[in-house]
């Protein structure tokens, strides 16, 4: 039986209501900006950020949360610098794209590591994540509040055919998100072309690329141009891990009551909401477009045997590339995360995670609110 989200996720608990009713008037309004590089609504990550904003503004009257999507304020490396300087309050930062500002952010990347929802949801519990969080705090004055994922079903879309076996990649020009993914594609014999997603539609149309690594949301946006989308199970090709970070300079300027209010909304409301809505967004798209016919357009999920062939052909190339960009301590973290990820997968098999039991129909009205014609659909900011 599917479980509904807890009342603490979609609404305040009675205890929280009583607490805040007595303290809200004592909390000064909070002004903050939140930046990201993903697109705005109906992207589920953007919907979750709006959810945070609305909850904080509701609980602390007079507060205002401005949200900037699609790099409209900062790219992720620029955002890291702005957090350090205290010129930005919050950032949704993808680990791979953070690497130009902090190379250690790469150490958790790679194909076929966290391959179950339960394992992905416990990335924060690993010693590797904690080491990176400690470095971001001490070196960049950024507090990593938690990790998240944009899509558990990262995959590869093709314009003329499907990528399933390693041979399908050979000589093909494939869009990559960054250097770590370049290593993966090169190991499979493809010619990686790193580019921002905004450049992908024209690149597909002009034949600059034959395919692309992207999320299910990305596939949904270019499915007419690259209709053959393949996933190697959860994160079998590439992971899409993000971190939510706060500027310590900003945080230290807040009163204790303001800090408590932000923390409550982030951990009790936003974090479980974003994990559930991202999972359910994946499920909606898979349900709509899944196919078992490799020759037909749509989303094809590789068998475990097919996914194993991809991982075997990759042969640890991503790990080797990451090790070449960090010092000896960083290289040890790459090795450590490989072991930690395997343990998490073993301890959290498919079907064991609470997020897999969420009743996704609860989000129908939420997605409808941000569908075609929604007040923020297609926008690059919320002011």
DRENSE-136033 format. One line per 3 residues: number of its first residue (from 1); their letters; for each residue x, y, z of N, C-alpha, C, CB. Coordinates in steps of 0.1 Angstrom, whole numbers. Glycine has a CB too. Example, Ala and Ser with C-alpha at 12.3 -4.5 7.8 and 13.67 -1.06 7.14 Angstrom:
2
1) as) 132:-57:78:123:-45:78:132:-33:78:113:-45:90 | 128:-22:71:137:-11:71:129:0:79:141:-6:57
//
This chain:
383
1) xxx) 8:-12:0:0:0:0:9:12:0:-10:0:12 | 5:22:-9:13:34:-9:10:43:3:10:42:-22 | 21:49:7:19:58:19:19:72:15:31:56:29
4) xxx) 11:80:22:10:94:19:21:101:26:-4:100:24 | 25:113:21:36:121:27:31:125:41:39:133:19 | 40:126:50:37:130:64:31:144:64:49:129:73
7) xxx) 23:147:74:18:161:75:29:171:77:9:162:87 | 41:167:82:52:176:83:58:179:70:62:170:92 | 55:172:59:61:175:46:52:184:38:62:162:39
10) xxx) 39:182:38:31:190:29:24:201:38:20:182:22 | 24:201:51:19:211:59:25:211:73:3:209:60 | 23:221:80:29:221:94:23:211:103:28:235:100
13) xxx) 31:206:111:26:197:122:19:206:132:37:188:128 | 10:200:140:4:207:150:13:214:160:-6:199:158 | 24:206:164:34:211:173:41:223:167:44:200:177
16) xxx) 45:222:154:52:233:148:43:246:148:56:230:134 | 30:244:145:21:255:145:20:262:158:7:250:140 | 19:254:169:18:260:182:31:267:186:16:249:192
19) xxx) 42:261:182:55:268:185:57:281:178:67:258:181 | 54:280:165:56:292:157:45:303:160:55:289:142 | 34:299:164:23:309:167:28:317:179:10:302:171
22) xxx) 36:311:187:40:319:199:53:327:196:42:310:210 | 60:323:186:74:329:184:75:337:171:84:319:184 | 65:335:161:67:342:148:68:357:150:55:339:140
25) xxx) 60:363:159:60:377:161:73:382:166:49:381:170 | 81:373:172:94:377:178:105:376:168:97:369:190 | 102:369:156:113:367:146:112:378:136:111:353:139
28) xxx) 124:385:134:125:396:124:124:390:110:138:404:126 | 118:397:101:117:393:87:131:389:81:110:403:78 | 131:379:73:143:374:67:143:377:52:145:358:70
31) xxx) 153:383:47:155:386:33:166:378:28:158:401:31 | 164:370:17:174:361:12:172:359:-3:175:348:20 | 184:355:-9:183:351:-23:189:337:-25:192:361:-32
34) xxx) 182:329:-34:186:315:-36:188:314:-51:174:305:-31 | 200:309:-55:204:308:-69:206:294:-73:217:316:-72 | 204:291:-85:207:277:-91:210:278:-106:195:268:-88
37) xxx) 214:267:-112:216:267:-126:205:259:-133:230:261:-129 | 196:252:-126:186:245:-133:174:254:-137:180:233:-123 | 166:250:-146:155:258:-150:144:260:-140:149:253:-163
40) xxx) 135:270:-142:125:273:-133:113:263:-134:120:287:-135 | 102:265:-128:91:256:-129:87:255:-144:79:262:-121 | 83:242:-148:78:231:-139:89:222:-135:68:224:-147
43) xxx) 102:225:-136:113:217:-131:110:214:-116:127:223:-132 | 110:201:-111:106:198:-98:115:205:-87:106:183:-96 | 128:206:-91:137:213:-81:133:227:-79:152:212:-86
46) xxx) 129:234:-89:124:248:-88:111:249:-80:123:254:-102 | 102:239:-82:90:239:-75:93:238:-60:81:227:-80 | 103:229:-57:106:227:-42:112:240:-36:116:216:-41
49) xxx) 120:247:-44:125:260:-39:114:270:-37:136:265:-49 | 104:270:-46:93:279:-43:86:275:-31:83:279:-56 | 85:262:-29:78:257:-17:85:262:-4:78:241:-17
52) xxx) 98:262:-4:106:267:7:103:282:9:121:265:5 | 103:289:-2:101:304:-1:87:307:5:102:310:-15 | 77:300:0:63:302:5:62:299:20:53:295:-4
55) xxx) 68:288:24:67:283:38:74:293:47:73:269:39 | 86:298:43:93:307:52:86:320:53:108:310:46 | 81:325:41:73:338:41:60:337:50:70:342:27
58) xxx) 54:325:50:42:322:58:46:322:73:36:309:53 | 57:315:76:60:313:90:66:326:97:69:302:92 | 73:334:88:80:346:94:74:357:85:95:345:93
61) xxx) 63:363:89:57:374:82:67:385:79:45:379:89 | 65:390:66:74:401:62:87:396:56:78:410:74 | 90:383:56:102:378:49:100:378:34:104:363:55
64) xxx) 111:377:27:111:377:13:122:368:8:111:391:6 | 119:358:0:129:349:-6:129:351:-21:126:334:-2 | 139:356:-26:141:358:-41:148:346:-47:148:371:-44
67) xxx) 143:340:-57:149:328:-63:153:331:-78:139:316:-63 | 166:327:-81:171:329:-94:175:316:-101:183:339:-94 | 168:312:-112:171:300:-119:179:302:-131:158:293:-122
70) xxx) 183:291:-137:190:291:-150:202:300:-151:180:294:-161 | 209:301:-141:221:310:-140:218:325:-142:231:305:-151 | 206:329:-139:202:343:-142:209:352:-132:187:344:-140
73) xxx) 214:347:-121:222:355:-111:236:351:-111:216:354:-97 | 239:338:-109:252:333:-109:253:319:-116:258:332:-95 | 264:315:-122:267:301:-124:271:295:-111:279:299:-135
76) xxx) 272:282:-111:275:275:-98:289:279:-93:275:260:-100 | 300:280:-101:313:284:-96:312:299:-91:324:283:-106 | 305:307:-98:303:321:-94:295:322:-81:296:329:-105
79) xxx) 285:313:-80:277:313:-67:285:308:-55:266:303:-69 | 295:299:-57:303:295:-46:311:307:-41:313:283:-51 | 317:314:-51:325:326:-47:316:337:-40:331:333:-59
82) xxx) 303:338:-45:294:348:-39:290:344:-24:282:350:-47 | 288:331:-22:285:326:-9:297:329:1:282:311:-9 | 309:326:-4:321:329:4:322:343:8:334:324:-4
85) xxx) 319:352:-1:320:366:1:308:372:9:321:374:-12 | 297:364:10:285:369:17:276:377:8:289:377:29 | 278:376:-5:270:383:-15:259:375:-20:279:387:-27
88) xxx) 257:363:-15:245:354:-18:242:346:-6:249:345:-30 | 230:343:-4:226:336:9:225:321:7:212:341:13 | 219:316:-4:218:301:-6:220:298:-20:203:297:-2
91) xxx) 225:285:-22:228:281:-36:225:266:-37:243:283:-39 | 218:262:-48:217:248:-52:229:245:-61:203:245:-59 | 239:238:-57:251:236:-64:253:221:-68:263:241:-57
94) xxx) 255:219:-81:258:205:-85:273:202:-83:255:203:-101 | 276:190:-78:289:187:-73:299:188:-85:290:173:-68 | 296:182:-96:306:183:-108:308:197:-112:300:175:-119
97) xxx) 298:206:-112:300:219:-117:307:228:-106:286:225:-121 | 307:223:-94:314:230:-83:329:228:-84:309:226:-70 | 334:218:-92:348:214:-92:358:224:-96:349:201:-100
100) xxx) 354:233:-105:363:244:-109:366:253:-98:357:252:-121 | 357:254:-88:360:262:-76:366:254:-65:347:269:-71 | 362:241:-64:367:232:-54:368:218:-60:358:232:-42
103) xxx) 380:213:-64:382:200:-71:377:188:-63:396:198:-74 | 377:189:-50:372:178:-41:357:175:-43:375:181:-27 | 350:185:-49:336:182:-51:333:171:-61:329:195:-57
106) xxx) 344:167:-69:342:157:-79:342:143:-73:353:158:-89 | 347:141:-60:351:128:-56:339:118:-54:358:129:-42 | 327:123:-55:315:114:-53:309:111:-67:305:120:-44
109) xxx) 315:116:-78:309:114:-91:313:100:-96:313:125:-101 | 306:96:-107:309:84:-114:297:75:-116:319:76:-105 | 299:66:-126:287:57:-130:286:45:-120:290:52:-144
112) xxx) 273:41:-118:270:29:-111:274:28:-97:277:18:-118 | 274:39:-90:278:39:-75:266:39:-66:286:52:-72 | 258:50:-65:246:49:-57:234:46:-67:243:63:-50
115) xxx) 230:33:-66:221:28:-76:207:25:-70:227:17:-83 | 204:29:-58:190:27:-53:185:40:-47:190:15:-42 | 172:42:-46:167:55:-40:172:56:-25:152:55:-40
118) xxx) 172:45:-18:176:45:-4:191:49:-3:174:32:2 | 200:44:-11:214:48:-11:216:63:-15:222:39:-20 | 209:67:-25:210:81:-29:205:91:-18:201:84:-42
121) xxx) 195:87:-11:189:95:0:198:96:12:176:90:4 | 208:87:13:217:87:24:231:91:21:217:73:30 | 233:98:9:246:103:6:252:111:17:245:112:-7
124) xxx) 244:119:24:249:128:35:255:120:46:237:136:40 | 252:107:47:257:100:59:271:94:56:248:88:62 | 276:96:44:289:90:41:300:99:47:291:88:26
127) xxx) 311:92:50:323:100:55:329:108:44:334:90:60 | 327:104:32:332:112:20:325:125:19:331:104:7 | 312:125:20:304:137:19:308:146:31:288:134:20
130) xxx) 309:140:43:312:148:54:326:155:53:312:140:67 | 335:148:47:349:154:44:348:166:35:358:143:39 | 340:164:24:338:175:15:331:187:21:330:170:2
133) xxx) 321:184:30:313:194:37:323:202:46:301:188:45 | 332:195:53:341:201:62:351:210:54:349:190:70 | 355:206:43:364:214:34:357:226:29:369:206:22
136) xxx) 344:225:25:337:237:20:335:247:32:323:232:15 | 333:242:44:331:251:55:344:258:58:327:243:67 | 355:251:60:368:257:64:374:265:53:377:246:69
139) xxx) 373:261:40:380:267:30:372:278:23:385:257:19 | 359:275:22:350:285:14:340:292:23:343:277:3 | 339:289:36:329:295:45:315:292:40:332:310:46
142) xxx) 313:280:35:300:276:31:295:264:39:300:273:15 | 283:264:44:278:253:52:269:245:42:269:258:64 | 273:232:40:264:223:32:253:218:41:273:211:26
145) xxx) 241:222:38:230:219:47:225:204:44:218:228:44 | 226:200:31:222:186:27:225:184:13:206:185:30 | 223:172:8:225:169:-6:211:166:-12:235:157:-8
148) xxx) 210:166:-25:198:162:-32:202:157:-46:188:174:-33 | 192:153:-53:194:149:-67:183:155:-76:194:133:-68 | 187:159:-88:177:164:-97:169:153:-103:184:173:-108
151) xxx) 175:142:-106:168:130:-112:176:118:-109:166:132:-127 | 170:107:-105:177:95:-102:179:87:-116:169:86:-93 | 171:91:-126:172:84:-139:180:93:-149:158:81:-144
154) xxx) 192:96:-146:201:102:-156:203:92:-167:214:108:-150 | 203:97:-180:205:87:-191:210:94:-203:192:80:-194 | 209:87:-214:214:92:-227:204:92:-238:227:85:-231
157) xxx) 202:103:-245:192:104:-255:199:103:-269:184:116:-254 | 193:97:-279:199:96:-292:189:101:-302:202:81:-295 | 195:107:-313:187:113:-324:182:102:-334:195:124:-331
160) xxx) 191:93:-337:188:83:-348:186:69:-343:199:84:-358 | 191:67:-331:190:53:-325:193:53:-310:199:44:-333 | 193:42:-305:194:40:-290:209:36:-286:184:30:-285
163) xxx) 213:42:-275:226:38:-269:224:27:-259:234:50:-263 | 228:15:-261:226:4:-251:239:-3:-249:215:-6:-256 | 245:-8:-259:258:-15:-257:269:-5:-259:259:-26:-267
166) xxx) 281:-8:-254:293:1:-256:296:4:-270:305:-5:-249 | 293:-6:-279:295:-3:-294:287:8:-299:293:-16:-301 | 275:11:-293:266:21:-298:272:35:-296:253:20:-291
169) xxx) 282:36:-287:288:49:-284:299:53:-293:293:49:-270 | 305:43:-299:318:45:-307:316:55:-318:323:32:-312 | 324:66:-318:324:76:-328:313:85:-327:324:69:-341
172) xxx) 304:84:-318:292:93:-317:296:106:-309:281:85:-310 | 290:117:-314:292:129:-307:281:131:-297:292:141:-317 | 285:131:-284:275:131:-273:277:143:-264:276:118:-265
175) xxx) 267:150:-261:267:161:-251:271:156:-237:254:169:-251 | 280:163:-231:284:160:-217:281:172:-208:299:156:-217 | 279:169:-195:277:180:-186:290:187:-181:269:175:-174
178) xxx) 301:179:-182:314:184:-177:325:174:-178:312:188:-162 | 337:178:-173:349:170:-175:348:155:-170:360:176:-169 | 342:153:-158:341:140:-153:333:131:-162:334:140:-139
181) xxx) 322:137:-168:314:129:-177:321:127:-191:300:136:-180 | 330:136:-194:338:134:-206:346:121:-205:348:146:-208 | 352:119:-193:360:107:-191:351:94:-193:366:107:-177
184) xxx) 339:94:-188:330:83:-190:328:81:-205:316:86:-183 | 324:91:-212:321:90:-227:333:86:-235:315:103:-232 | 344:91:-232:356:88:-239:360:73:-237:368:96:-234
187) xxx) 357:68:-225:360:54:-222:351:44:-230:359:51:-207 | 340:49:-234:330:41:-242:332:44:-257:316:45:-239 | 342:52:-261:345:54:-275:338:66:-281:342:42:-283
190) xxx) 330:73:-273:323:85:-279:332:97:-279:310:88:-270 | 327:107:-287:334:120:-287:326:130:-279:336:125:-302 | 330:132:-266:322:141:-257:322:155:-261:327:140:-243
193) xxx) 311:162:-260:310:176:-263:304:183:-251:301:179:-276 | 312:189:-243:307:195:-230:299:208:-234:318:199:-220 | 287:210:-230:279:222:-232:268:223:-222:274:222:-247
196) xxx) 264:236:-220:252:238:-212:240:233:-219:251:254:-209 | 229:230:-211:217:224:-217:210:234:-226:208:220:-206 | 212:247:-223:206:257:-232:211:257:-246:208:271:-226
199) xxx) 223:251:-248:228:250:-262:225:237:-269:243:252:-261 | 218:228:-261:216:215:-267:206:215:-278:211:206:-256 | 194:221:-277:184:220:-288:190:224:-302:172:229:-285
202) xxx) 197:235:-302:203:239:-315:214:230:-320:209:254:-314 | 222:224:-310:232:215:-314:226:202:-319:241:212:-301 | 215:197:-314:208:186:-319:203:189:-333:197:181:-310
205) xxx) 197:200:-335:191:204:-348:201:205:-359:183:217:-346 | 213:210:-356:223:212:-366:233:201:-368:231:225:-363 | 231:190:-359:239:179:-361:253:180:-354:241:175:-375
208) xxx) 255:190:-346:267:192:-338:269:180:-329:267:205:-330 | 258:175:-323:258:163:-315:248:153:-320:255:167:-300 | 251:140:-317:242:129:-321:234:124:-309:251:117:-326
211) xxx) 238:128:-297:231:124:-285:235:132:-273:233:109:-282 | 229:130:-262:232:138:-250:230:130:-237:223:151:-250 | 238:133:-228:236:129:-214:227:139:-208:250:127:-206
214) xxx) 217:135:-201:208:144:-194:198:137:-185:199:152:-205 | 190:144:-178:180:139:-169:167:136:-177:177:148:-157 | 158:130:-170:145:127:-176:138:140:-180:136:119:-167
217) xxx) 140:151:-171:134:164:-175:141:169:-187:136:173:-163 | 154:167:-189:160:171:-201:155:164:-213:175:170:-200 | 153:151:-212:147:143:-223:134:148:-226:146:128:-219
220) xxx) 126:152:-216:112:157:-219:112:169:-227:105:159:-206 | 123:177:-225:124:190:-233:129:188:-247:134:199:-225 | 136:177:-250:141:176:-264:137:162:-270:157:177:-263
223) xxx) 126:157:-265:122:143:-269:119:142:-284:111:138:-261 | 115:154:-290:112:154:-304:125:153:-313:104:166:-308 | 136:158:-307:149:158:-314:157:146:-311:156:170:-311
226) xxx) 156:141:-299:164:129:-294:154:120:-287:176:133:-284 | 146:112:-295:135:105:-289:139:91:-283:125:102:-300 | 152:87:-285:156:74:-280:164:76:-267:164:66:-291
229) xxx) 157:75:-256:163:78:-243:165:65:-235:155:88:-235 | 177:63:-230:181:50:-223:187:53:-210:191:42:-232 | 183:46:-200:189:47:-186:194:34:-182:178:53:-176
232) xxx) 205:34:-176:211:21:-171:208:19:-156:227:22:-173 | 195:18:-154:190:18:-140:193:31:-133:198:6:-132 | 191:32:-120:194:44:-113:208:47:-113:188:43:-99
235) xxx) 212:59:-118:225:64:-118:235:55:-125:230:67:-104 | 231:46:-133:240:36:-140:249:43:-149:232:26:-147 | 245:54:-155:254:61:-164:262:73:-157:247:66:-176
238) xxx) 254:80:-150:260:92:-143:250:96:-132:263:104:-153 | 256:101:-121:247:106:-111:245:121:-112:254:104:-97 | 235:127:-106:232:141:-107:230:147:-93:220:144:-116
241) xxx) 241:146:-85:240:150:-71:242:165:-69:250:142:-63 | 233:171:-61:234:185:-58:236:187:-43:222:192:-63 | 241:199:-40:242:202:-26:235:216:-24:257:203:-21
244) xxx) 229:217:-12:223:230:-8:232:236:2:208:227:-2 | 237:248:-1:246:255:8:242:269:12:260:255:1 | 247:273:23:244:286:29:257:293:32:235:285:42
247) xxx) 257:306:29:268:315:32:269:316:47:267:329:26 | 281:313:53:283:314:67:283:329:71:296:308:71 | 288:338:63:288:352:66:273:357:68:295:361:55
250) xxx) 264:353:59:250:356:60:244:350:73:242:352:48 | 247:337:74:241:329:85:245:335:99:245:315:85 | 257:340:100:262:345:113:256:359:116:277:346:113
253) xxx) 250:365:105:243:378:107:229:376:112:243:386:94 | 223:364:111:210:362:115:209:360:130:204:349:108 | 198:363:136:196:361:150:193:346:152:184:369:156
256) xxx) 194:342:165:191:328:168:177:324:164:193:325:183 | 168:333:165:154:330:162:153:328:146:145:340:167 | 160:337:139:159:336:124:166:323:120:166:348:118
259) xxx) 177:320:125:184:307:122:175:295:124:197:306:130 | 168:295:135:159:284:139:147:283:129:153:286:153 | 142:295:124:131:295:115:135:290:101:126:309:113
262) xxx) 147:294:96:152:289:84:155:274:84:165:297:80 | 161:270:95:164:255:97:152:247:97:172:253:110 | 141:252:104:129:244:105:123:242:92:119:251:115
265) xxx) 122:253:84:116:252:71:124:243:62:114:266:65 | 137:245:62:146:237:53:145:222:56:161:242:55 | 147:218:69:147:204:72:134:197:73:155:202:85
268) xxx) 124:204:79:111:198:81:101:199:69:104:204:93 | 103:210:61:94:212:50:101:209:36:88:226:50 | 111:217:34:117:217:20:124:204:17:127:228:19
271) xxx) 133:199:26:141:187:22:133:175:19:150:184:34 | 123:171:27:115:159:23:107:162:11:107:155:35 | 102:174:10:94:177:-2:102:176:-15:88:192:-1
274) xxx) 114:182:-15:121:181:-28:125:167:-31:134:190:-27 | 128:159:-21:132:145:-24:120:137:-30:137:138:-12 | 108:140:-25:97:133:-29:92:138:-43:85:135:-20
277) xxx) 92:151:-45:88:156:-58:97:153:-70:85:171:-57 | 110:153:-67:120:148:-77:117:134:-81:134:151:-73 | 115:125:-71:113:111:-73:100:110:-81:112:103:-60
280) xxx) 89:117:-77:76:115:-84:77:121:-98:66:122:-76 | 84:131:-100:86:137:-114:92:126:-123:94:150:-114 | 102:119:-118:108:108:-126:97:98:-129:119:102:-118
283) xxx) 89:94:-119:79:83:-121:69:88:-131:73:80:-108 | 65:100:-131:55:105:-141:60:104:-155:51:120:-137 | 72:108:-157:78:108:-171:80:94:-175:91:116:-171
286) xxx) 86:85:-167:88:71:-171:74:65:-174:95:63:-159 | 64:67:-166:51:61:-168:46:65:-182:41:65:-157 | 48:78:-186:43:83:-198:50:78:-210:43:98:-197
289) xxx) 63:76:-209:71:74:-221:79:61:-221:81:85:-223 | 78:52:-211:86:40:-211:82:30:-222:84:33:-197 | 92:24:-228:91:14:-238:100:2:-235:93:20:-252
292) xxx) 96:-10:-239:105:-21:-238:110:-25:-252:97:-33:-233 | 106:-17:-262:111:-19:-276:123:-10:-278:100:-17:-286 | 135:-16:-280:147:-8:-282:147:0:-294:159:-17:-282
295) xxx) 139:-4:-304:139:3:-317:128:14:-317:136:-7:-328 | 120:15:-307:109:25:-307:113:37:-298:96:19:-301 | 108:49:-302:111:61:-294:105:59:-279:105:73:-300
298) xxx) 111:66:-270:107:65:-256:118:62:-247:96:55:-255 | 115:59:-234:125:56:-224:126:41:-222:120:63:-210 | 138:37:-225:142:23:-223:151:21:-211:148:17:-236
301) xxx) 147:12:-202:155:10:-190:163:-3:-192:147:8:-177 | 176:-2:-192:185:-13:-194:183:-25:-184:200:-9:-194 | 185:-37:-189:185:-48:-179:198:-47:-171:185:-62:-187
304) xxx) 198:-53:-159:211:-53:-151:223:-58:-159:209:-62:-139 | 221:-68:-168:232:-73:-176:237:-62:-186:228:-85:-184 | 228:-55:-192:232:-44:-201:239:-33:-194:220:-39:-209
307) xxx) 234:-29:-182:240:-19:-174:254:-23:-170:232:-15:-162 | 256:-36:-167:269:-41:-162:279:-40:-174:268:-55:-158 | 275:-41:-186:284:-40:-197:289:-26:-199:277:-44:-210
310) xxx) 281:-16:-196:285:-2:-196:295:1:-186:273:8:-195 | 292:-4:-173:301:-2:-162:315:-8:-165:295:-6:-149 | 314:-20:-171:327:-28:-173:335:-20:-184:324:-42:-178
313) xxx) 328:-15:-194:336:-8:-205:341:5:-199:326:-5:-216 | 334:12:-190:339:24:-184:352:21:-176:329:31:-174 | 353:10:-170:365:5:-164:372:14:-154:375:3:-174
316) xxx) 364:23:-147:370:31:-137:376:44:-142:380:24:-129 | 374:47:-155:380:59:-161:376:72:-154:375:60:-176 | 364:73:-149:360:85:-142:368:87:-130:345:85:-139
319) xxx) 369:76:-122:377:77:-110:391:81:-112:377:63:-102 | 397:75:-123:411:79:-127:412:93:-130:416:70:-138 | 402:99:-137:403:113:-141:402:121:-128:392:116:-151
322) xxx) 393:118:-119:391:126:-107:404:125:-99:379:120:-99 | 410:114:-97:422:113:-90:433:122:-95:427:98:-89 | 433:124:-108:443:132:-115:441:147:-112:443:130:-130
325) xxx) 430:150:-106:427:164:-104:427:168:-89:413:168:-109 | 430:158:-80:431:161:-66:444:156:-60:419:155:-59 | 447:160:-48:459:155:-42:457:141:-36:463:165:-30
328) xxx) 467:136:-29:467:122:-24:455:120:-14:479:119:-16 | 451:130:-6:440:129:3:427:128:-5:439:141:12 | 426:136:-16:414:135:-24:413:122:-31:415:146:-35
331) xxx) 424:116:-36:424:103:-43:419:92:-33:438:100:-48 | 423:93:-20:418:83:-11:403:85:-9:426:85:3 | 398:97:-9:384:99:-8:376:92:-20:380:114:-7
334) xxx) 382:93:-32:375:86:-43:374:71:-40:384:88:-56 | 385:65:-35:385:51:-32:375:48:-21:399:46:-28 | 375:57:-11:366:55:1:351:55:-3:369:65:12
337) xxx) 348:65:-12:334:66:-16:329:54:-24:332:79:-24 | 338:48:-32:335:36:-39:330:25:-29:347:31:-47 | 337:24:-18:333:14:-8:321:18:-1:345:12:2
340) xxx) 320:30:3:308:35:10:295:34:2:310:50:15 | 296:37:-11:285:36:-20:280:22:-21:288:42:-34 | 289:12:-23:286:-2:-24:279:-7:-11:298:-10:-26
343) xxx) 284:-2:1:277:-6:13:263:0:14:286:-1:25 | 261:12:10:248:19:11:238:11:2:249:33:7 | 243:8:-10:234:0:-19:230:-13:-13:241:-2:-33
346) xxx) 239:-20:-7:236:-33:-1:227:-32:11:249:-40:4 | 228:-21:18:220:-19:30:206:-13:27:227:-10:40 | 205:-7:15:192:0:11:188:-5:-3:194:15:11
349) xxx) 183:-17:-4:179:-23:-17:167:-16:-23:177:-38:-16 | 165:-18:-36:153:-13:-42:140:-17:-34:152:-18:-57 | 132:-7:-32:119:-10:-25:120:-7:-10:115:-23:-27
352) xxx) 131:-4:-5:133:-2:10:132:12:15:146:-8:15 | 132:21:5:133:36:9:118:41:11:140:44:-2 | 117:50:20:104:56:23:99:64:10:105:66:35
355) xxx) 108:70:3:104:78:-9:98:69:-19:116:85:-15 | 101:57:-20:95:48:-30:81:44:-26:104:35:-31 | 77:47:-14:63:44:-10:54:56:-10:64:38:4
358) xxx) 59:68:-14:52:80:-14:40:79:-25:61:92:-18 | 29:83:-21:17:84:-31:19:96:-40:4:84:-23 | 24:94:-52:28:105:-61:16:113:-66:36:100:-72
361) xxx) 4:107:-64:-8:114:-69:-10:127:-61:-20:105:-68 | -4:128:-49:-5:140:-41:1:152:-48:2:138:-27 | 10:150:-57:16:161:-64:9:165:-77:31:157:-67
364) xxx) -2:158:-80:-9:162:-93:-13:177:-93:-21:153:-94 | -18:182:-82:-22:196:-82:-10:205:-82:-31:198:-69 | 1:200:-75:13:208:-75:18:210:-89:24:202:-66
367) xxx) 19:199:-97:24:200:-110:15:208:-119:26:185:-116 | 2:206:-117:-8:214:-125:-6:229:-122:-22:210:-121 | -3:233:-110:-1:247:-107:10:253:-115:2:249:-92
370) xxx) 20:245:-118:32:250:-125:33:245:-140:45:246:-118 | 22:240:-144:21:235:-158:20:247:-168:9:225:-160 | 16:244:-180:15:254:-190:6:265:-186:10:248:-204
373) xxx) 11:277:-186:4:289:-182:5:292:-167:-10:287:-185 | 12:284:-160:14:286:-145:21:299:-143:21:275:-139 | 19:305:-131:24:318:-128:39:320:-129:20:323:-115
376) xxx) 47:309:-127:61:309:-127:67:301:-139:67:305:-114 | 59:294:-146:64:285:-157:72:293:-167:52:278:-163 | 84:288:-169:93:295:-179:100:307:-174:85:299:-191
379) xxx) 98:311:-162:104:323:-156:119:319:-152:96:328:-144 | 127:329:-151:141:327:-146:143:333:-132:150:333:-156 | 132:338:-126:134:344:-113:120:344:-106:141:358:-113
382) xx) 121:345:-93:109:347:-84:113:358:-75:105:334:-76 | 107:370:-77:111:381:-69:99:385:-59:115:393:-77
//
